[in-house]
Amino acid sequence: MYIFIDESGIHKDRDHSTFVLVYVEVVDYPKLSEAIISVEASLDIKNFHWAETPWPARQRFLDRVLKLDFKVKIAVVNNPINSSKEMERLLPHLIIERGISKIFIDGKKPRWYEHKIKKILRDKMITVKKLKTVDDRTEPGVRLADMVAGLARGYFDGRNNDRFEKYYKLLEDKIVIILK
């Protein structure tokens, strides 16, 4: 099992932050990875990133990727937040599985962030060697987490609900847990 962690909106002074934990229950993760890369290529998107992709391209991406096999855990918190404290509070409730092969976290994070996550993992008896921070351009699973984080934050912010509702309803079938 592979886990991909991404956040959306933690830099904002209002609305919501979404800590999204996407885990892929596919024995053949490379197959899922190839599927995401294939969708990006067919849509002429180099590397999907929620904030940098215009809405029409997001829609086409969502239409295809939400059909893939993955499960999601979402934690939603109102801004402003202390991301360190919230991560410490929420991750132990999200990472409860055994048999984790690798945990990928989006972006270069500060040392304190990695130390917090490693402590949480050690407390859960999960090997910290399994933790890897990566650039989303190199890891399709992290781009999937970015998509879910952006969609969830947009939905929970409550603006443009007509835009987000259809896709969030499709995502709901994949949601294992929502923490608020």
N, C-alpha and C positions, 0 to 999 in steps of 0.2 A: 504494500500500500504506500502510495506517495501522497504527501500533504503539501499544499501550496498556500502560503499565507500572504495576504495583501490587505492594506487598509485603504480607505477612501475618505477624504474630507477631514482628516485629523488636524489639518492646518487651519481650518475655518473657525470663526468666532461664534458661529450660530449653526442651527440646523442639527444634523446628525453626523456622527462618524460611524462607519461600519467596519468592524474588524471581521474579515471574512476568512474562513478556513475552508478551503476546498480540498477534499480528499478524493482520490480517484481509486475506486474499487475495481480496477481492471487489472487482470494478471499481466496483460501486455500493454504497459504504459506507452512504449514506443508507438503502438498502433493509435492511441489517442493523440499523441503528439503529432504524428503524421497527419491525422485527420484535421487538426487545427491548422497546421501549416498549409494543407491542401485548401481549406476554406479561405485562408488569407490570400493564397495565390490566385484562386478563382475570382476573388473580389478585388484583386490588384491592391492589396494591403500588404505592405512589407512586414510590419509587426504590429498587431492590433494593440492599441493603447486607448482606453476609454476617453481620457481627457483630450487626446489629440485626434480622435476620429470623429468626423462629422456625423450627425444623426442618421442620414440615409444609409451610410456605410455601416453604422452600428446596427441598424435594423436588419440589414442583410446578414451581418455576422451573427447576431442573436438568433435569427431564424434558423440558421444552420447549426450553430454550436450548441444551442439548447436541446438539440436532438441527440447529442452525444451522451455517453454513459458516465456520469459522475454524480457525486453527492456533495452537499454543501452544508456547512454550519455557519451561522451568522450571529454576530453580537452587535447590537445597535445601542449606541450611547449618545446622549445629547451633548453638543459642544457648548462651551469650551471644556476641554478635558485635559488631564495630565496623562498623556499617552503611555508613559511608563507605568503609572499606577493602574490604569485600566487594562493594559496588557497583562500585568501581573494578576489582576483580579479575574480576568476573563479566560485566558488561555487554559488554566487548569480544568475549566469546565468544558472546554472544547476538545482538547486533546485527551481522549480517554481510551483510544484504541491500543491494541497490542499488534505486533507484526508490522510496524512502520519501517519501511525500507529507507526512506529519506524524507526530510522536511526542507522545502525550499522557501526562502523568504525573499520577497521582492526588494531589490535595491541595496545599495551599500548603506548599511545602518551604522550608527555610532556604536562604540564598544559597549556602552551601558545597556543598549538595547539587546545586543547579542548575549551579554552576560545575564540579563533578566530571563531571556528565553531559555538559555542553557540551564539556569537554576530551576526553572519550571520543569524542564525535561528531566533533569536529574531527580527532582522530587517525585516525578512520575515513573522513575526507573527506566527512562528512555535514554539510550546512548547519545551523548552529545555529538559524537562523530557524525551522526545522521543529519545534523543541521548544516545548511549551506545557504549563504546569501548569494543571490545571482541577479544579473541584469535581466530584465524581462525580455530583452531581445534574444537571449540565448535559451530561454526555457518557455515553451508553449504552455505548460501547466500554470506558470505564473501569469501569463497573459489571460488565461482562463479565469484565474482568481481576480485579476484586475477587472475583467468584464463583470463578474459577479458582484464585486465590491461597488463598482460604478452604478450598476443596475439597482442594487439594494439601496444604496444611498439615495439615488434619485427617487426611488419609490417611497422611502421613509421620510424624505424631505417634504413630500406632499405637494410639490409643485409640478405642473405638467403631468398630472396623474394619467391623463389619456394617453400620453406617450409611453409611460412605464408600465401601466397596469397589465396590458396584454402579455408583455414579456415576463413580468414578475409572476403572473399566473402560471406560465410555462415553467418558470424556475421553481415554483412552490412544490412541484412533484419531486424535485431533487433535494429539497431542504429537509435535513434530519432534525435540526434544532435551531431555534431562534432565541437568543438571550437578549433581554431588554433591561 
